[in-house]
């Protein structure tokens, strides 16, 4: 499902104009992004949680040259699905 499809679905359900449903979806995405960048966890009951994870720096190897290089530490956003969502996905396999 694309972002535009989500916007369209929200517009249909709540009978909103296209621009307003776009603003709603953008606000949701921006709010989640801002929270993660502040090192906060975002939990949406029944769907899952988004959180940042910090990885330490480590030594790597350039695959072309074989030269040893230092990989800097980094923070990546992660998503963990809720138990409800996992059960819903796995019940379809029956």
Backbone as ProteinMPNN parsed JSONL, in Angstrom:
{"seq_chain_A": "XXXXXXXXXXXXXXXXXXXXXXXXXXXXXXXXXXXXXXXXXXXXXXXXXXXXXXXXXXXXXXXXXXXXXXXXXXXXXXXXXXXXXXXXXXXXXX", "coords_chain_A": {"N_chain_A": [[0.843, -1.174, 0.0], [0.591, 2.156, -0.855], [1.635, 5.477, 0.178], [-0.077, 7.411, -0.906], [-2.356, 5.873, -1.296], [-3.116, 5.327, 1.319], [-3.719, 7.928, 2.142], [-5.916, 8.397, 0.483], [-7.733, 6.452, 1.41], [-8.151, 7.311, 4.069], [-9.33, 9.767, 3.51], [-11.711, 8.891, 2.304], [-12.987, 7.417, 4.38], [-13.306, 9.319, 6.464], [-14.482, 11.315, 5.119], [-12.999, 13.503, 3.974], [-11.338, 16.25, 2.332], [-8.92, 15.87, -0.273], [-6.481, 17.26, 0.145], [-6.545, 17.708, 2.898], [-6.569, 15.104, 3.977], [-4.056, 14.323, 3.109], [-2.471, 16.011, 4.649], [-3.006, 15.0, 7.183], [-1.866, 12.4, 7.081], [0.802, 13.113, 6.552], [1.351, 14.525, 8.914], [1.214, 12.462, 10.806], [3.369, 10.809, 9.973], [5.505, 12.624, 10.204], [5.396, 13.169, 12.948], [6.046, 10.66, 14.065], [8.645, 10.343, 12.995], [9.961, 12.572, 14.129], [9.798, 11.936, 16.866], [11.316, 9.561, 17.004], [13.787, 10.585, 16.224], [14.343, 12.092, 18.442], [15.112, 10.209, 20.169], [13.038, 8.785, 21.274], [10.514, 6.293, 21.893], [7.95, 5.046, 19.829], [4.783, 3.862, 20.17], [2.204, 2.066, 18.778], [-0.685, 0.77, 19.578], [-1.703, -2.521, 18.859], [-0.51, -2.47, 16.405], [2.35, -1.952, 16.362], [5.729, -1.01, 17.34], [8.007, 1.716, 17.003], [11.408, 2.497, 17.145], [14.621, 3.962, 17.966], [17.841, 2.508, 17.378], [21.071, 2.238, 18.546], [24.146, 1.598, 17.075], [27.397, 0.478, 17.681], [30.675, 1.625, 16.614], [32.737, -0.194, 14.31], [35.295, -2.414, 12.996], [35.605, -2.831, 9.558], [35.75, -4.209, 6.222], [36.864, -3.184, 3.086], [35.261, -4.323, 0.293], [36.238, -4.276, -2.322], [39.026, -3.637, -2.305], [39.971, -4.984, -0.097], [41.006, -3.69, 1.988], [41.287, -2.714, 5.408], [38.837, -0.929, 7.185], [37.402, 1.642, 9.282], [34.199, 1.553, 10.479], [31.859, 3.974, 11.179], [29.974, 4.747, 14.232], [26.398, 4.383, 14.339], [22.913, 5.283, 14.154], [19.938, 3.59, 13.791], [16.553, 3.427, 12.622], [14.133, 1.227, 13.957], [11.544, -1.246, 13.642], [9.092, -2.965, 15.425], [6.745, -5.426, 15.257], [3.447, -5.677, 16.741], [2.087, -8.107, 19.059], [-0.564, -8.687, 18.462], [-0.712, -8.019, 15.706], [1.12, -9.854, 14.64], [-0.172, -12.25, 15.266], [-2.471, -11.942, 13.694], [-1.374, -11.949, 11.111], [-0.248, -14.517, 11.019], [-2.459, -16.142, 11.374], [-3.697, -16.19, 8.952], [-2.455, -18.111, 7.504], [-3.537, -20.553, 8.055]], "CA_chain_A": [[0.0, 0.0, 0.0], [1.357, 3.392, -0.979], [1.218, 6.613, 0.995], [-1.235, 8.03, -1.56], [-3.509, 5.01, -1.056], [-3.51, 5.568, 2.708], [-4.37, 9.24, 2.137], [-7.216, 8.233, -0.168], [-8.578, 5.669, 2.313], [-8.524, 8.205, 5.173], [-10.267, 10.729, 2.934], [-13.001, 8.22, 2.093], [-13.592, 7.033, 5.654], [-13.684, 10.497, 7.245], [-15.07, 12.276, 4.176], [-12.115, 14.672, 3.966], [-10.756, 16.641, 1.052], [-7.638, 15.214, -0.532], [-5.381, 17.998, 0.785], [-6.619, 17.515, 4.344], [-6.124, 13.741, 4.287], [-2.601, 14.325, 2.909], [-1.881, 16.669, 5.817], [-3.139, 14.071, 8.307], [-0.852, 11.356, 6.918], [2.108, 13.748, 6.728], [1.509, 14.82, 10.333], [1.51, 11.199, 11.472], [4.737, 10.397, 9.622], [6.426, 13.6, 10.789], [5.394, 12.972, 14.403], [6.822, 9.444, 14.347], [10.048, 10.63, 12.673], [10.495, 13.494, 15.136], [9.942, 11.217, 18.129], [12.455, 8.648, 16.89], [15.025, 11.375, 16.189], [14.581, 12.55, 19.825], [15.448, 8.993, 20.911], [11.823, 8.287, 21.911], [9.88, 5.111, 21.328], [6.571, 5.295, 19.417], [4.045, 2.608, 20.243], [0.842, 2.108, 18.263], [-1.311, -0.473, 20.058], [-2.28, -3.363, 17.826], [0.275, -2.385, 15.169], [3.752, -2.182, 16.657], [6.469, 0.119, 17.89], [9.163, 2.233, 16.278], [12.385, 2.998, 18.101], [15.976, 4.051, 17.427], [18.834, 1.601, 17.956], [22.427, 2.732, 18.319], [25.157, 0.583, 16.785], [28.761, 0.953, 17.924], [31.569, 1.561, 15.457], [33.446, -1.464, 14.216], [36.21, -2.523, 11.864], [35.068, -3.54, 8.419], [36.704, -4.435, 5.151], [36.438, -2.736, 1.767], [35.207, -5.546, -0.512], [37.021, -4.148, -3.559], [40.466, -3.635, -2.081], [40.352, -5.824, 1.03], [41.585, -2.803, 2.995], [40.54, -2.604, 6.655], [38.341, 0.431, 7.407], [36.606, 1.82, 10.493], [32.808, 1.915, 10.22], [31.454, 4.83, 12.303], [28.735, 4.352, 14.912], [25.224, 4.906, 13.661], [21.62, 5.031, 14.765], [18.978, 3.169, 12.776], [15.196, 3.242, 13.126], [13.68, -0.149, 13.884], [10.121, -1.471, 13.837], [8.772, -4.275, 15.989], [5.294, -5.599, 15.174], [2.763, -6.074, 17.973], [1.651, -9.501, 19.127], [-1.835, -8.761, 17.728], [-0.427, -8.023, 14.271], [1.75, -11.14, 14.313], [-1.214, -13.285, 15.289], [-3.325, -11.719, 12.529], [-0.637, -12.392, 9.926], [-0.041, -15.96, 11.062], [-3.731, -16.858, 11.307], [-4.057, -16.296, 7.544], [-1.79, -19.277, 6.927], [-4.317, -21.766, 8.359]], "C_chain_A": [[0.889, 1.238, 0.0], [0.802, 4.473, -0.071], [-0.034, 7.265, 0.402], [-2.5, 7.203, -1.363], [-4.027, 5.156, 0.372], [-4.251, 6.895, 2.809], [-5.779, 9.142, 1.564], [-8.198, 7.499, 0.751], [-9.05, 6.528, 3.49], [-9.542, 9.234, 4.694], [-11.657, 10.135, 2.749], [-13.71, 7.945, 3.421], [-14.111, 8.253, 6.412], [-14.285, 11.609, 6.39], [-14.305, 13.609, 4.193], [-11.686, 14.995, 2.542], [-9.377, 16.006, 0.933], [-6.491, 15.921, 0.192], [-5.377, 17.797, 2.3], [-6.172, 16.11, 4.737], [-4.615, 13.604, 4.082], [-1.9, 14.938, 4.117], [-1.929, 15.757, 7.039], [-2.043, 13.001, 8.239], [0.552, 11.937, 7.116], [2.382, 14.079, 8.186], [1.867, 13.565, 11.114], [2.958, 10.77, 11.225], [5.768, 11.326, 10.249], [6.52, 13.415, 12.299], [6.213, 11.75, 14.796], [8.308, 9.698, 14.106], [10.687, 11.529, 13.717], [10.725, 12.788, 16.464], [11.152, 10.28, 18.092], [13.765, 9.429, 16.894], [15.358, 11.969, 17.557], [14.914, 11.376, 20.737], [14.265, 8.483, 21.726], [11.329, 7.049, 21.193], [8.433, 5.477, 20.992], [5.853, 3.962, 19.388], [2.621, 2.833, 19.765], [0.216, 0.764, 18.601], [-1.963, -1.232, 18.903], [-1.509, -3.347, 16.516], [1.745, -2.682, 15.424], [4.409, -0.953, 17.231], [7.674, 0.437, 17.01], [10.127, 2.774, 17.319], [13.76, 3.077, 17.445], [16.899, 3.047, 18.11], [20.22, 2.094, 17.553], [23.378, 1.549, 18.129], [26.539, 1.186, 16.976], [29.587, 0.88, 16.642], [32.313, 0.217, 15.482], [34.381, -1.437, 13.01], [35.55, -3.356, 10.774], [36.143, -3.708, 7.365], [36.086, -3.953, 3.847], [36.43, -3.955, 0.852], [36.025, -5.48, -1.801], [38.509, -4.337, -3.318], [40.91, -4.583, -0.975], [40.941, -5.012, 2.172], [40.67, -2.731, 4.224], [40.123, -1.146, 6.867], [37.505, 0.464, 8.688], [35.206, 2.291, 10.094], [32.341, 2.751, 11.415], [30.18, 4.32, 12.976], [27.558, 5.016, 14.215], [23.972, 4.555, 14.447], [20.644, 4.703, 13.644], [17.584, 3.062, 13.386], [14.771, 1.785, 12.936], [12.177, -0.201, 14.139], [9.93, -2.863, 14.401], [7.255, -4.428, 15.972], [4.709, -6.043, 16.515], [2.38, -7.551, 17.9], [0.348, -9.68, 18.346], [-1.613, -8.845, 16.224], [0.196, -9.345, 13.841], [0.721, -12.27, 14.287], [-2.137, -13.174, 14.075], [-2.647, -12.236, 11.248], [-0.518, -13.911, 9.873], [-1.338, -16.749, 11.025], [-4.205, -17.003, 9.868], [-3.481, -17.545, 6.903], [-2.57, -20.565, 7.162], [-5.215, -22.164, 7.231]], "O_chain_A": [[1.834, 1.333, 0.783], [-0.337, 4.402, 0.389], [-0.95, 7.629, 1.139], [-3.595, 7.758, -1.271], [-5.235, 5.114, 0.607], [-5.283, 6.988, 3.474], [-6.719, 9.733, 2.097], [-9.362, 7.886, 0.854], [-10.221, 6.474, 3.865], [-10.506, 9.534, 5.399], [-12.661, 10.798, 3.008], [-14.902, 8.217, 3.558], [-15.222, 8.231, 6.942], [-14.56, 12.705, 6.879], [-14.88, 14.678, 4.398], [-11.674, 14.13, 1.667], [-8.754, 15.652, 1.935], [-5.63, 15.268, 0.782], [-4.312, 17.724, 2.912], [-5.466, 15.945, 5.732], [-3.962, 12.85, 4.804], [-0.861, 14.444, 4.556], [-0.995, 15.742, 7.841], [-1.372, 12.735, 9.236], [1.392, 11.321, 7.773], [3.512, 13.935, 8.653], [2.731, 13.603, 11.99], [3.678, 10.412, 12.158], [6.788, 10.869, 10.766], [7.609, 13.498, 12.867], [6.986, 11.799, 15.753], [9.141, 9.311, 14.925], [11.815, 11.287, 14.147], [11.741, 13.018, 17.12], [11.922, 10.221, 19.05], [14.746, 8.992, 17.496], [16.511, 12.313, 17.819], [14.988, 11.541, 21.954], [14.454, 7.824, 22.749], [11.678, 6.791, 20.041], [7.764, 6.144, 21.782], [6.255, 3.042, 18.675], [1.913, 3.693, 20.289], [0.542, -0.255, 17.992], [-2.678, -0.655, 18.084], [-1.814, -4.122, 15.61], [2.325, -3.558, 14.783], [3.742, 0.026, 17.568], [8.265, -0.436, 16.374], [9.712, 3.435, 18.27], [14.039, 2.356, 16.487], [16.745, 2.772, 19.3], [20.497, 2.332, 16.377], [23.398, 0.619, 18.935], [26.817, 2.281, 16.488], [29.237, 0.161, 15.705], [32.484, -0.406, 16.53], [34.281, -0.577, 12.135], [35.011, -4.433, 11.028], [37.309, -3.386, 7.595], [34.937, -4.269, 3.536], [37.476, -4.57, 0.646], [36.456, -6.512, -2.316], [39.175, -5.094, -4.025], [42.082, -4.953, -0.908], [41.331, -5.565, 3.2], [39.446, -2.69, 4.1], [40.944, -0.237, 6.746], [36.971, -0.558, 9.121], [35.062, 3.323, 9.439], [32.418, 2.285, 12.552], [29.408, 3.565, 12.384], [27.697, 6.065, 13.586], [23.972, 3.656, 15.288], [20.535, 5.444, 12.667], [17.442, 2.652, 14.538], [15.018, 1.187, 11.888], [11.612, 0.69, 14.773], [10.527, -3.826, 13.92], [6.55, -3.642, 16.605], [5.379, -6.695, 17.316], [2.355, -8.154, 16.828], [0.163, -10.682, 17.656], [-2.25, -9.649, 15.544], [-0.159, -9.892, 12.796], [0.742, -13.129, 13.406], [-2.536, -14.184, 13.496], [-3.284, -12.88, 10.415], [-0.667, -14.517, 8.811], [-1.32, -17.928, 10.673], [-5.04, -17.863, 9.587], [-3.97, -17.99, 5.865], [-2.285, -21.577, 6.521], [-5.931, -23.159, 7.334]]}, "name": "protein", "num_of_chains": 1, "seq": "XXXXXXXXXXXXXXXXXXXXXXXXXXXXXXXXXXXXXXXXXXXXXXXXXXXXXXXXXXXXXXXXXXXXXXXXXXXXXXXXXXXXXXXXXXXXXX"}
